[in-house]
């Protein structure tokens, strides 16, 4: 009986071990469906309210503040304020958190912060003055030029 036990142990250790499967390569990270749904909701709301010159800027690699920046114009302060209120109400009705709204009192420039999407609503004159499209569309990648180094020679003083 004592001899049978070591034979079983030997048989178990003699089995070849299965190789671990190779890790799968990671797929490029795409925008989450919720972000795309929020962006679509914002664009649809602005289209329904007859916003003019709507532009969308992806902030991927530029800022961690949001994923998208939406910039639109209204013909008057009343239209800009109404677009912001409708946008806030539609985002709230979709079950998301209530977005922060800044600048609604004057309605020259209203910012609606919905988290992953930030909307800037302007009167045309104010929009052309601040020109956010130019600032956020700029290529912010660092240049590849190496910094020039100065050689500093040390003088050795002899006594």
C-alpha positions as CSV (number, residue, x, y, z in Angstrom):
1,X,0.0,0.0,0.0
2,X,2.8,2.4,0.8
3,X,4.4,1.8,-2.6
4,X,1.2,2.6,-4.5
5,X,0.9,6.1,-3.2
6,X,4.3,7.3,-4.6
7,X,3.4,5.9,-8.0
8,X,0.2,8.0,-8.1
9,X,2.2,11.1,-7.1
10,X,4.7,10.4,-9.9
11,X,2.0,10.0,-12.4
12,X,0.4,13.3,-11.5
13,X,3.7,15.2,-11.8
14,X,4.5,13.5,-15.1
15,X,1.5,15.1,-16.9
16,X,2.4,17.9,-19.2
17,X,1.2,21.3,-18.0
18,X,-1.0,23.3,-20.4
19,X,0.6,26.5,-21.5
20,X,-1.1,29.7,-20.4
21,X,-2.9,31.5,-23.2
22,X,-1.2,34.5,-24.6
23,X,-2.8,37.8,-23.5
24,X,-5.0,39.5,-26.0
25,X,-3.8,42.7,-27.5
26,X,-5.6,45.7,-26.2
27,X,-8.0,47.4,-28.7
28,X,-7.8,51.2,-29.0
29,X,-10.1,52.8,-26.6
30,X,-13.1,54.2,-28.3
31,X,-15.5,56.8,-27.0
32,X,-17.9,55.4,-24.5
33,X,-21.5,55.0,-25.8
34,X,-22.7,57.3,-23.0
35,X,-20.4,60.0,-24.2
36,X,-21.6,59.6,-27.7
37,X,-25.2,59.6,-26.6
38,X,-24.7,62.8,-24.6
39,X,-23.0,64.5,-27.5
40,X,-25.8,63.5,-29.8
41,X,-28.4,64.8,-27.2
42,X,-26.5,68.2,-27.1
43,X,-26.3,68.5,-30.9
44,X,-30.0,67.5,-31.3
45,X,-31.1,70.0,-28.8
46,X,-29.1,72.8,-30.4
47,X,-30.4,71.8,-33.8
48,X,-34.0,71.9,-32.5
49,X,-33.5,75.4,-31.1
50,X,-32.0,76.6,-34.5
51,X,-28.5,77.2,-33.2
52,X,-26.2,78.6,-35.8
53,X,-22.6,77.6,-36.7
54,X,-22.5,74.6,-34.5
55,X,-19.0,73.1,-34.2
56,X,-17.7,70.1,-32.2
57,X,-14.1,69.8,-31.0
58,X,-12.7,66.6,-29.6
59,X,-10.6,67.3,-26.6
60,X,-8.9,63.9,-26.6
61,X,-5.2,64.5,-25.8
62,X,-5.8,68.2,-25.3
63,X,-7.6,68.4,-22.0
64,X,-9.0,66.2,-19.2
65,X,-11.8,68.7,-18.5
66,X,-14.2,67.1,-21.0
67,X,-14.2,64.8,-24.0
68,X,-16.0,67.2,-26.4
69,X,-16.5,70.9,-26.7
70,X,-19.5,72.1,-28.6
71,X,-19.7,75.8,-29.7
72,X,-22.8,77.4,-31.1
73,X,-24.3,80.8,-31.7
74,X,-27.7,82.3,-31.2
75,X,-29.1,85.4,-32.9
76,X,-30.0,87.2,-29.7
77,X,-29.5,87.0,-25.9
78,X,-33.0,85.6,-25.7
79,X,-32.2,82.8,-28.1
80,X,-28.9,82.0,-26.3
81,X,-30.7,81.8,-22.9
82,X,-33.5,79.7,-24.3
83,X,-31.0,77.2,-25.9
84,X,-29.2,76.9,-22.6
85,X,-32.4,76.3,-20.6
86,X,-33.7,73.7,-23.1
87,X,-30.3,72.0,-23.1
88,X,-30.2,71.8,-19.3
89,X,-33.8,70.5,-19.2
90,X,-33.1,67.8,-21.9
91,X,-30.0,66.6,-20.2
92,X,-31.8,66.4,-16.8
93,X,-34.7,64.6,-18.4
94,X,-32.3,62.0,-19.9
95,X,-31.5,60.8,-16.4
96,X,-28.0,62.4,-16.2
97,X,-26.9,64.8,-13.5
98,X,-28.1,68.4,-13.8
99,X,-25.5,70.3,-15.8
100,X,-23.9,73.5,-14.4
101,X,-25.0,76.6,-16.3
102,X,-23.0,79.8,-16.1
103,X,-23.7,83.2,-17.7
104,X,-27.4,82.8,-18.1
105,X,-28.2,86.2,-16.6
106,X,-26.5,88.2,-19.4
107,X,-26.7,85.5,-22.0
108,X,-23.9,86.8,-24.1
109,X,-21.9,83.7,-23.4
110,X,-23.5,80.8,-21.7
111,X,-21.5,77.7,-20.6
112,X,-23.3,74.4,-20.1
113,X,-21.1,71.9,-18.3
114,X,-22.6,68.4,-18.8
115,X,-19.5,66.5,-17.7
116,X,-18.1,64.8,-20.8
117,X,-19.5,67.5,-23.1
118,X,-19.2,71.2,-22.5
119,X,-21.3,73.6,-24.6
120,X,-20.4,77.2,-25.2
121,X,-23.4,79.2,-26.5
122,X,-22.6,82.7,-27.8
123,X,-24.0,85.7,-29.5
124,X,-22.1,86.0,-32.8
125,X,-20.2,89.2,-31.8
126,X,-19.0,87.6,-28.6
127,X,-18.1,84.4,-30.3
128,X,-15.9,86.1,-32.9
129,X,-14.2,88.1,-30.1
130,X,-13.1,85.1,-28.0
131,X,-12.6,82.7,-31.0
132,X,-12.6,79.5,-28.9
133,X,-12.4,77.3,-32.1
134,X,-9.0,78.7,-32.9
135,X,-7.7,78.2,-29.4
136,X,-9.0,74.6,-28.9
137,X,-8.3,73.4,-32.5
138,X,-4.6,74.3,-32.3
139,X,-2.2,71.4,-32.4
140,X,-0.8,71.1,-28.9
141,X,1.8,68.4,-29.4
142,X,5.2,69.3,-28.3
143,X,7.8,70.0,-30.9
144,X,10.5,67.4,-31.5
145,X,13.4,69.8,-31.6
146,X,16.1,69.0,-29.0
147,X,17.0,71.8,-26.7
148,X,20.4,73.3,-27.4
149,X,22.8,72.8,-24.6
150,X,25.7,75.1,-23.8
151,X,29.0,73.7,-22.9
152,X,30.4,75.3,-19.8
153,X,34.1,74.9,-19.4
154,X,35.4,74.9,-15.9
155,X,38.6,76.7,-15.2
156,X,40.9,75.1,-12.9
157,X,42.9,77.5,-10.8
158,X,46.3,76.5,-9.8
159,X,47.9,78.0,-6.7
